[in-house]
Amino acid sequence: MRSLVWKLLLEYLPCDRKKWKSTLAAKRNDYEQFCEELIINPSKVMASEADSHASTQDGSLVGTDVTATDHPLSVQDNSVWKSYFKDTDLLEQIDRDVMRTHPDLQFFSGEGDATKKHQDDMRRALLLFAKLNPGLRYVQGMNELYAPLYYTFSLDPDPAMAEHAEADAFFCFVELISDLRDNFCQQLDNSGVGIKATIGKLNTMLSENDRELWVHLEQNTKVNPQFYAFRWITLLFTQEFDLPDLMRVWDSLLSSPNGRLGYVLTMCCGMLMTVRDELLTDTGEEEVPADDEEEPEEEEEEPEEEEDSQQEEQDDPPTAERQARYEEHRREPAEAALRCKPLKGAVGVLIPGKS
C-alpha cells in the first residue's frame, strides 16, 4: 500500500484511477527513451561504427564513414566519445555514493546478483537525472533520497509494479527534489531561497516555540545551526533514522498539508525540543584536567579499550537481526505513525514525539 500511496502523494499517479494504467505506460516508456538517448553505451557506439564501415565496404547498405567526432580521442564538443568520458567522471562520483548507501542492508550492499541490479538501477537513474538537469547535475547525497523510493517500489507485492521500480522511483525522485532544488544549488546559498535562508527559518521557529533552548544554543554555546540542520534538511532525515523508521517519517512528510519543506522545518524543531534537557545541560565548554592530575599509563588504558570494544559489539545488533527488522517493516501500511502536536509558525504541520 505504501508504494501506491507515495506515488499518489508525489503526483506520479493521477487521482483518477482509470488513468493509472496509461499514465504508468507513458512514463515508463519516457524513461526508457531517456536512457536510450542520453546514456551512452560504448559497445553500441563501436558496433554501430563497425556495421557502418562493413556496409560501406560490401555495398549491401548505404553506410556513412566514421568521422572525426566518432573517434574516441576526439575533443570536439559534439563528439559522442567526449560525452561518454565526461559521463564516466560523473558516474564515478555517483558510484562512490551508491556503494555507501545503507551498507547494513543487504538489499543495497549484499553480494548477490539482486544487489548488483539494485546498484546498477540506482546509478543509471541518478546519472539520467544529472543529464536531464545540467544546471543542478548530481549532488552528493541525492542517492540517499532516491534509495527509500526505489526500495519501497521494489518491494511492491505486485510483481508487475516492482519490475518497474527504477523508472517509477526516478519520476517520484524528480518531484521530491523539486521541493529541495534551491537547497542543493550552491549559487543560491546566500539568497533568500537558499539553504542558509531555510536554516534561518528553522532558527526563527525554534525561538518562537522554545525561547530558552534557542537562547542557549544561539548565545551560550554559540552552535551554528548549519552543523546539524544542513544534513537534516537537505537529506530529509535519511541519515538520522534507520530505514524502517525513516519510511514512517516520510509517510507524514509526503502527506503534510502545509508542504514538505514546512514539515521538514517543524520536524527539525521538534527533534531539538525532544532532547532539550540534554542540550540545556551542555555548557559548550570542554573539561580541562588539572595540572597536577597524572595521565594514566598506557598499560592501564589497554583493558579499558578492550572493554569498550566488547561493549560496542554488544550494542551493535547482528546484521541478520537488522535485516529481519527491515523485512518486518517493508510492507507496512502507509500511515503516519507519529504522535504529534502543532507548533507556532507551522499550523497544520506535525512533529513527532509529543502527545
N, C-alpha and C positions, 0 to 999 in steps of 0.2 A: 504493500500500500504506500509506503514512504516514497518509493520510486515514482509512482504515478502522481502523488500529491506534490512532490518537488517540481515535477515537470509542469504542473498546472500553476504553481505559485511563481515559477520563473517565466511563465507565459510562453513556454516552449509548445505547450498544447493549448488550443483554444477551449473556451468554456463549452462550446457546442460539441458534444460527444460524437455527433455524426461526422465531424470533420477530422477526427483524430487520425484515422487510417490514411487519408490523403495527405494530411499535414506531415505525418511521420515519413511517408514515402518520399515526399518532395524534399524534405530537409536532409534525409539520408542520401538521396541522390545528389543534392547540392554538395554535401560533404565529400562524397566520392569524386565528384568533378573537381573540387578544390584540390584534393590530394593529387589527382591525376595531372592537373595543370601547373601546380605550384611546387610540388615536392619532386625534385629531380632524382631520377634513378639512373646512375651512371651506366649500369648494364644495358638499360633500354636505349640510352643515347648511343652507346657503342654498337649495339645491334642494329639500330636504325642507320648508322653510318655505314656499317658493313653491307646491309641489304641494299642501300642506295648505290654503293660502289659496285656491287655484284651485278645489279640490274643494268647498270650503265655498260659494264663490260660485255655481258652476254646479249644485250639488246632485247631482253624479254620484256622489260618495262622501261618507261622513261624515268630515269633517275636524275638526281642532282649531285654534282660533285661536292665533296667536303670543302667548306670554305674556311677562311681563317678564324671565323667566330666559333667554328665547331671544334677547333683544336684545343686539347687540354691545356696548352701553355698560352693560350690567347689571353690578352689583358684588356681586350675591348669590352666596353660596358654591356654590349648586347650578347656577349659570349655566354653560352649555356654552361660551359665549364667554369667560368669565373663565378657565376651564380651558385654553382654546386659547391665550390670550395668555400665560398662565403657562408653558405648554409652549414657546411661542415663545422666551421668555427662556432657557429651558434649552437649547433647540435651538441657539441662537446660540453658547452655550459649547461644545456638542458639535461644532458645525460648525467652529469655530476649530481644535479639536484634530484633527478628521478631515482638514482641509485640510493639516495639517502632518505627517500620517502618511507616513513613508517617502517624502520628497519626491524622492529619487533613483531611485525605482522607478516605471515607467510604469503599472503595474497600479493604483497608488493616486493618482498625480499626473500622469497624462497629460492630453491634450486631447480625446480621442475620447469617443464615446457609452458605450463599455465602461467607461472610468474613471468617468464620471459615475454610471453604475449602481452601481459598486462603492462610491462615496462615499455615494450615497443609501441603499444597503443598510446601511452602517455606521451612518449617522445614525439610521435607523429602529430598528435593533437596540439601540443604546445608549440611545435615548430610551425604548424599551419597557422596558429594564432599570430605568431610573430611575423609571418609572411604577409598576412592579411592586415596587420596593424603596424606598418613600418614606423609610424610616429611614436609608438609606445614600445613595440617589439616585446621581447621576453625579459621579464624582470625576476630576479631570484625570489623564490617564494611562491610564484604562481603555481608551481607543481603541488604545493600544499592545498591550494584552493580547488584545483582540478581533481585531486585524489578522492575526497569524500563523495563527489558527484559520480565519478567513474566507479568507485567501489559500490555505491548504492545501486546504480543501474546494472552493474554486472551481476549482482545477486538477486535481480528480479526473479520471482518464482516462475514467470513466463519465459521459457527459453527463447521465444521469438523476439522478445523485448531485450533480454540480456545479450543476445547476439549483436545488437547494435549499440551497446553501451558507449563505445568510443565516440560515435557521431552524436548521440543524444547528450552525452556529458559535455561535448565540445560546445554545442549551442547554448546549453544551460550555463556553462562557464562564461561564455561571451556576455550573456545577460547579467550574470553576477558581477563580473569585472566592470561592467559599465557603471555600476554604482560606486566603484572604488578607483576608477581610472585616474582621477586627479591626484589621488594619494600615491600612485605609482609613477607619476610624471615628475621628474626631478626639476624641470623648468618651472613648475608651479609650486615648488616647496614654500616659497616666501610670499605667495599670492593669497588672496582671500579665500581660495578654494583648495589650496594645497594641504599637505599633511600637517604643517605647523598650525594652520588655522583650525583644522579639525581637532588637534590636540588642545588648542586654546578653548574650544567649545567644551571639551571634557573638563578642563580646569574650571571653567565657569560653572558648569553643572555641579561639580563637587563642592565648590564654595557655597552654592545655594542650598545644598542638601546636608552638608556636614562641615560647617564652618570651622569647627575645632580641628578636624582632621586636615582640612585644606591649609589652615594656618601652620600646622605642624610640618606638613610636607613642604610648603612654599617658603616659610620663613625660618623655621627651626633647623630642619635637616637640609633644606635647600636642594631637594631631589628634583632634577629636571624630569618632567613627565615623559619626555621623549624616550628616556631609558627603559620605561616599561610599556607605555601606551602605544608606541610606534608599532611594535610587533603585534599587540592585541588588535589594533585597528586594521592594519594592512593585511594580516593573515587570518583575520576573523576567528581568533582563538584556537587555531589549529595546532599551535604549539603549547597550549595551556591545558588541554584536555586529551584524554585517551579518545580514540575514535568513537567508541560507543557513546560516551558522554557528549562528545562534540556533535554527533548526529542529533541528539536531543536539543542541544543549544541551537543548532541550525533549524530545527523544526520551528522554534519560536522566531528565530531571525528572519526566515523566509516568509513567515506568515504575519509579521508585525504590521499593523495597520498604519503606523506612522512612518514607514520607510525603514529600510535596512540600516542605513547609517545612524538614524536616530536610535534604533535598538542597540547597535554596537556601542554607542556612547553611553547609553544607560546601563548596559551590561558592564562596561568598564567601571563606571561609577559604583555600581553595586558590588563588584569584586573588591574594590578598595574599602568600601564601607563594611564588608563582611569580615575583613581582617583588621579593622580599625584599632582594636585593642592592642594587637601585636605591633602595629605601626606606631601607635602613640607611646609605647614604652621604649621605642628605639630613639635614642638621643642623637644618633648620627655621628657619635664620637667613638673612635676605637679605643679599647682599653690598652693602656701603656704599662708594661710591667715595671715594678720598682727597680731602682738601680742596684739595690743590694740583693735582688732576687736572682738566685743562681739558675742558669739554664739547665734543664735536665740532660743527663748524659745520653749519648746515642743508644747505649745498651738498654736504657730504661724505656726508650721510645719504641723499640722493635716489637715487644709484646703488645703494646697499645695499637700499633698499626695492624698487627695480625688480628687483634680482636675486632678492630673497626672493619677490616676486610670480611671477617666472618659475619659481622652484623649486617653489612651491605648485602652479602649473599642471601641472608635470611630475609631481608626486606624486599629483595627483588624477586618477584614470583617467577617460577619456571616459565620458559617460553610456551610449553604446552598449555599451562594454566591460563596464560594471557590469551593464547589463541582460542581457547574454549570460551573465554569471556566475550571475545569479538563475535564468535559464531552464535552465542546466546542472544546477542543484541541485533544481529544483522537483519532480521525480518520484523522488527518492532513496528507497530502501527505508527503512522506519522502524527503523533500527538505531542503537544508541548507538555513536558513532564516536570516543569519547574514551578515551584510555588513563588508567587510574585506579588509585588505591590507597586503602584505608580510612584514616580519621583517628580519633584518640581522640575519644570522645564522639559518634561518628557511625557506629556499627558497621553495616556493610552499605550505607552511603551512599557514593557515589563522587565523586571530584573529578577535574578534567581536568589534563593537563599533567605527570603523574607516572607513571613506569613502575615 
